[in-house]
Amino acid sequence: MMQPFMFPEKSLGDDLVSALRRLNPWWEGRPGVQLPSTRRHLVRQIQRRLETRLAPIVVVRGPRQIGKTTAQLQVLQDLLDAGVPPRQILRVQCDEIPAMMGQSEPILRVVEWFERVILGKTLNEAARDGEKTFLFFDEVQNLRSWAEQLKHLVDTSTTQVVVTGSSALRIEQGRDSLAGRITGIESGVLSLTEISLFHGTPLGDPFLQDNGLGVLTEDSFWRDLASHGRTVSSARNAVFKEFSDRGGYPLVHTHQNVEWAALADQLNETVIKRVIQHDLRVGERGRKRDAQLLEEVFRLACRYVGQSPAAATLAREARRSLNANIGDQRATHYLRFLGDTLLLRLIDPLEIRLKRKGGNAKICLADHGLRASWLQEMIPLDADGLEANPHLSDLAGRIAESVAGAVLSTVNGLDIAHLPERGKDPEVDFVLTVGTRRIPLEVKYQRTIDPQRDTRGLRAFMEKEANNAPFGVLVCREDYTLSDPDIVALPLSTLMLLR
């Protein structure tokens, strides 16, 4: 048996070595942190990609506090339970080890130390001996040149890597460097099927399987989804009420007995302020961003949820609120910064994709619970809640549009845009592009549906041959059946069963 390399641990520095050993207690036969019994679908998605080995690196992208770290630890624990020797697994929490920041090429240095001190051989020697190795890097975007280091690592070593990140911009930049070496997973807050597990009302697996998007171009798929929603309508409505009341962050469903006010404070501190004061505070070349302006732009995003405000509108309102000289471009940049953290999903207009005249991005929050916590204003989305508060219906409609956009944005590989009103052509809330086909989707979140007026945008879009749209989807407040054979109607709660 090959003997371990006898390199002194101080080569990395005592602080870094101590942190690595604490993050990897299984090396010494000690248990890790207690993990929840409830699992996100994300766990199986990661495992499936590790099993198929389509690419050496699995990248999981999503906002802070949605359960990426927990999912990573559950995957890791499953590997240990399946018999993978502890010394063949390395995990690094990149945003919580200050000592890594002082290292030149920290990923490579840590892996070299792991090979010498823990694994006792190189990754390639382990692979030659039939030993699979797994490297986990959490919040990897916090490390300089992380993508270049991982590229070098997987180009020169046989191993499997799982990385998570909460910065769309930095992870996307890494994707460019790692072309052909990664398989990506887009993750958002809890889906309705996941929330159901927290409340003992299981809704089954996601209706859209994690094996391709082709079915989205078949109207039979959407009709089957609508039918499935009706079949589980009792459980679906009960779980949707929980989502309406609290949103989709794991925190609010694992602490069901804690009052909303306390949970809202926790969301503000651990999600919104963490992003604004930590993730976004320092920009390129160390330049500090204006935290007050970031907070104000996020407030405006909450106010304009589900809409496409012009840059001039955001700048004017920010100037009025902060009594400061804020230009259109700066307001737009700060909105994009927030989008890069995935707190927002900014849906660009379809015309930009077609290189026609520009338009404004539609604002979809990662979760309406963030809006409720930041503005201290809870807007019901469930039918009973809106029946009791009919004056909130218009605002609920905009939030419902945001929810739909957030759900669709986390369908892996799906190209989503919105179509602004142009001339005589009505707007379409969302356009899904799969291959050469486009599926228009309109949200009409109201008590009653007018079959002609409320489908005008869908029909206008489908009538244009160039759009190659075989059918449309109408998202409503409750189950509804349209006589139009080319339009599938389903409630928002059923749309959420996709994932």
C-alpha positions, 0 to 999 in steps of 0.5 A, a space after each residue: 500500500 502506498 504510504 502518505 506523503 510526509 509533507 508538513 501541514 504548516 505549508 498551508 498555514 496553521 489557520 487554514 489547515 485547522 479550518 480544513 480539518 474542521 470542515 472535513 471531520 469524516 477524515 478523523 472518523 467524526 460526525 459532521 453537522 446534523 442534517 435535516 431529514 427533508 431533502 430538496 430535489 437539488 440533492 438528486 439532481 447533483 447525484 444524477 450528474 455525478 453518476 452520469 459523469 457527463 462533465 467533471 464539474 457540477 455547478 449549482 447556482 442560486 441565491 443565498 440561503 436556499 439550501 445549496 450548502 445543505 444539499 451539498 452536505 447531503 450528497 456528501 453524506 450519501 457518498 460516505 454512507 455508500 462506502 466511499 472512504 472519507 479520505 477521498 472526499 474534500 469539502 471547502 467552504 470558500 466564503 468562511 476561510 479568510 486564510 484562503 484569500 491570502 493564498 496564491 491559487 488557493 484551490 490548487 494549493 488546497 488540493 495539493 495539500 489534500 493529495 499529500 496529507 489526506 489522500 496520500 497520493 495524487 488524484 490521478 493515482 487514486 483514479 488509476 487504483 480505482 478510487 473515485 475522489 470528490 471535491 466540494 467547493 461552496 460559494 466558490 465565486 469568492 475566490 480569485 480566478 476560481 474558474 481558471 484553477 478548476 480548469 487546470 485541475 480537471 484538465 490535469 486530474 481525474 476527479 469529480 468536482 461540485 461547486 456552488 455559487 450565489 453570484 450569477 455574474 461570477 459563475 457565468 464568467 466561470 462558465 465561459 472559462 470552463 466550456 465543455 467541462 461543466 454541467 449546470 443546475 439552476 436552483 431557486 427557493 423551495 418549489 411547491 413539491 418541496 414545501 409540501 414535504 415540510 408540511 406532511 402533505 406530499 405532492 410527489 415528484 416535480 412534473 417536469 423531469 430533469 432530463 430535457 426540455 423537449 416536452 415543453 413544446 408539446 401542448 399535451 404536456 401542459 394539459 397533463 400538468 393541468 390535469 395533474 394539478 386538478 387531481 391533487 388540488 386539495 393538497 396543492 391548495 393547502 401547500 400553496 396557502 403555506 407558500 402564499 403566507 410565507 414564501 419559499 425560503 427553507 428557513 420559514 418552513 423549517 420554523 413553522 411555529 415561529 411568527 412571521 415578524 421574527 422570520 422576516 427579520 431573519 430573512 432581512 439579516 441573512 439574505 438581503 443585508 448579507 448580499 448588500 453589505 457583504 456580497 455587493 459592498 466591494 466592486 471591481 478594483 476594491 471600489 466600494 458601492 453605495 449600500 444606501 443606494 443598493 437598499 433603495 434599488 432593492 426597495 424599488 425592485 420590490 415595488 415594481 415587481 412583475 413590471 419593467 420600469 424604465 431606468 429613468 423611473 428608477 433613477 428619479 425615485 431613487 433621487 427623490 428618496 435619497 436626495 442624491 444625484 443618481 443618474 439613469 445608468 447608475 440606477 440600472 447598474 445597481 439593479 443589475 448588481 442585485 440581479 447578479 446575486 440572484 435575489 432578482 431574476 431580470 427577464 430581458 425583452 425578446 426584442 433584445 434577443 432578436 437584436 431589435 430596438 431595446 427595452 427594459 428588463 422585467 423584475 421577478 424576485 427570487 421569492 415574494 417572501 423577500 418583498 414581504 420582509 423588506 417592505 413589511 407588507 404581506 400580500 396574499 396569493 391564495 384565492 381565499 386570501 384574495 377573496 377576503 382582501 379584494 383591494 389587493 388583487 392588482 398587486 397580487 397579480 403583479 406578484 403572481 407574475 413575478 412568481 411565475 417568472 422566478 419558477 420558469 427561470 430556475 428550469 435548467 436550460 430554459 430560455 425565457 424572455 418577455 415581449 413588451 407591447 409594440 405598436 398594435 401588438 399586445 405584450 406577452 408576459 413571458 416567451 419560452 424558447 425551446 429549440 426553434 419553438 416559442 411558447 407564449 405564457 400570459 398571467 391573468 391573476 383575477 377572479 374571472 377570466 374573459 376568454 377573448 380579452 385575456 387571451 388576446 396577447 397569446 393569440 396575437 403572438 401565435 398568429 405570427 408565423 415567424 414566432 413558430 408558436 404551436 400553442 399558448 399557456 394562460 396562468 390563472 388564479 384557480 383551475 379554469 377550462 378554456 374552449 380554445 384548443 390552442 391555449 392551455 389554462 392552469 393556475 399558478 399553483 399548478 405551474 409551480 408543480 413543474 419543479 
